[in-house]
Amino acid sequence: MRHIFGSVAVMPLSAVNRGSCPIDSVPLLPDRDPVATPAGGRARRWLVLYPRAIPLVIFIAIAAITALSVFAIESNARARERAVMREYAQGVAAALDRSSNSFSSYLRSGAALFASSADVSPQTFDNFVRALRLDMDYPGAEGIGWLPVIETADLPAFMAQTRARQPGFPDIYPKPVATTGRIAPVTMFAPTSERNRRALGYDMYSDPARAAAMAEAELARRPTASGRIVLEQEQSGNLPAFAIYMPVFRTFGEDDRRLIGFVYTPFRAGEFLDAAMVSRVPADFGVRLYDGEASTGHLLVAHSISDAASERVEEQVTIANRKLLLVVESANARMLAPLSMVTLLFGLALASLLMLLARLLTQQAYEDQARLTFFEEQNSIRNSLTRELNHRVKNTLANVLSILSLTRRRTRDLDEFADSLEGRIRALSATHDLLTVTDWGTTPIRSVIEAELQHFRLAIDDAILLDGPPLELAPNDALSFGLAVHELATNAAKYGALSVAEGRVTIRWQMLGDNLAEVEWRETGGPPVARERRRGFGTELIEKVVAHELRQPVALDFRPEGVVCVMRVPIRRPADFRIREGG
């Protein structure tokens, strides 16, 4: 009776290895927290978690503090500047007020004298000027004059009387165009000079600005300043000026009080403002004097600044019953005060230095944590490799002992025992070699089959046909599958299709699902398979051990035309059994 498979009884390999974990049950390394520190503290953890954000936050914080400091310094500097400007404006306004009050007092004195005189003659006017001892050297003041108010109808008589007293007195100009109304010609003016003589004969009522001031003075009965005018003494140019008028009233009866004229003083506005400045105007200050509101049309005089004003203060000034506006401007072109600039540069330098230091600290902390994590991983890998090596050695020795024990029980002589044992150990060795090449990763089904059939294919290559897609097995599955292929090949070489020249073996595999492949071993052209046969070690190895290890049933059919074996092999992901990623 022909022995179909080796005559050695076998116990399941898993029974021999019970107590040792299989290779694909090696636990995966736990995912480590790359920033976990045993005693680094919260600060170190933040440095490792945000190696770039922490330096940036420090830089922004220091920069913000610097910006607040610069803002406070600039605010104080601007407040001091405005205080200086305000003080300067008040000083100029007070000086303007004192000057106007002084000349108003002169005009009040003249009005009182002329009102009490029966006639304002040149001698009376000269006595008045000499008696007051007027300081006509005051910058901007042209002098003091007398304007009699007469009706147009009385002009011929006035001219005859005036020229009798003042030979060479000029005609009134501009010439009156109406026969009714009043005129107020400049009749006398001191000090006497060629320049001032040009004003004699000028009718003050002919100019709206002068006429308005005179009407206001008449109503208020006190000195009143005019708006912007141009003096008649000026032969050329358009220099701004103004005049102060004091009305003179004379009593002709108990209830008859009439306006007989005005005492007035003209001023050159620019020189008047210059004289009122209590100190030399700062280089970065500009001063403007407006008649009323601050607009171009009301500007009396300006000491402008070349640059656009960055700060300005306004001060109201009253000159002879007229509201003027004094504006002091500052054209401080610098962006920051010196202290602000020093603070800013120091703050930015400090912020940059601290950011660099924090960056170095975070980089060092990150590198230290990376090294610590690397050493821990290496230690874990080393421990896992040690356990894995111990497990694989124990598995291999257990497989060898199992094969040795079961082969010895089913053999009758020493030669048969040696041959069977050698072939099975060679099968284990061939599969081990494949697994070593792949670093105990996945192994292609085709490679396992070719390794087990290598010595057969060298002799009868055409007798073996392999067909199937590229599928790969886990290490333990490859070992069990390799043993099954070895037993089938050994049986075919001794008793089956590979024992005769006409025999053929076809091995086909295909995917049945996502995680399962089916492998079919089919023999044809070999000797007929006997109906009665003794179960040997190979049959038990395939039907019990391999089926148990692969966790799938094995269909072994001994047909007369040849053996057909159908096995199902798990196709598992590398992550399910790999010790380490990229290992």
Buried (B, 14 or more C-beta within 10 A) or exposed (E): EEBBBBBBBBBBBBEBBEEBBBBBEBEEBEEEEEBEBEEBEEEBBBBBBBBEEBBEBBBEEBBEEBBEBBEEBBEEBBEEBBEBBBEBBBBBBBBBBEBBEBBBEBBBBBBBBBBEBEEBBEEBBEEBBEEBEBEBEBBBBBBBBBBBBBEBEEBEEBBEBBEEEBEEBBEBEEEBEEEEEBBBBBBBBBEEEEBBBBBBBBBBBBBEBBBEBBBBBBEEEBBBBBBBBEBBBBEEEEEBBBBBBBBBBBEEEEEEEEBBBBBBBBBBBBBBBBBBBEEEBEEBBBBBBBBEEEEEEBBBBBBEBEEEBBBBBBBEBBBBBBEBBBBBBBBBEEEBBEBBBEBBEEBBEBBBEBBEEBBEBBBEBBEBBEEBBEEEEEEBBEEBBEBBEEBBEBBBEBBBEBBBBBBEBBBEEEEBBEBBBEBBBBBBEBBBEBBEEBEBBBBBBBBBBBBBBEEBBEEBEEBBEBEBEEBBBBBBBBBBBBBBBBBBBBBBBBBBBBEEEEBBBBBEBEEEEEEEBBBBBBBBBBBEBBEEBEBBBBBBBBBBBBBBBBEBEBEBEBEEEBBBBBBBBBBBEEEEBBBEEEE
